[in-house]
Amino acid sequence: MRIPRDVSGADLASALRSLGYKCTRQEGSHLRLTTERHGQHHITVPNHRAVKLGTIRNILKAVANHHEITLDEVLRQLRF
């Protein structure tokens, strides 16, 4: 599955809610998301209009590694 382009930080954070992530704090233009599923996990999402493709890929790979699923499965669950 292809990683979407032109995704905003707010849209990415909203999509990650389906995997149990909640915004725990914001510092400047970055959101800190935390989940308690499968143990505690924190990720930082830049709250920009368009997040760079490499940044999106790294965030989604970290989420996939934490939940022990593939990157494609993360994309299916987030419905991108």
VENGICOR-V735251 format. One record per residue. PSI is psi in whole degrees, -180 to 180 (none if undefined). BURIAL is 1 if it has 24 or more other ideal C-beta (glycine too) atoms within 12 Angstrom, else 0. Layout:
BEGIN
PSI;BURIAL / PSI;BURIAL
END
This chain:
BEGIN
147;0 / 142;0 / 131;1 / 152;0 / 164;0 / 44;0 / 132;1 / 161;0 / -38;1 / -40;0 / -41;1 / -44;1 / -40;1 / -43;0 / -36;1 / -13;1 / -29;0 / -19;0 / 13;1 / 9;0 / 139;1 / 147;0 / 117;1 / -22;0 / 165;0 / 131;0 / 112;0 / -125;0 / 24;0 / 136;0 / 138;1 / 117;1 / 142;1 / 142;1 / 154;1 / -3;0 / 134;0 / 35;0 / 167;0 / 137;0 / 133;1 / 140;0 / 154;1 / 129;1 / 125;1 / 130;1 / 65;1 / 164;0 / -45;0 / 116;0 / 138;1 / 147;0 / -43;0 / -35;0 / -44;1 / -46;1 / -45;0 / -40;0 / -47;1 / -34;1 / -39;0 / -40;1 / -45;1 / -43;1 / -41;0 / -43;1 / -1;1 / 47;0 / 171;0 / 163;0 / -40;1 / -39;0 / -38;0 / -46;1 / -38;1 / -42;0 / -33;1 / -12;1 / 49;0 / none;1
END
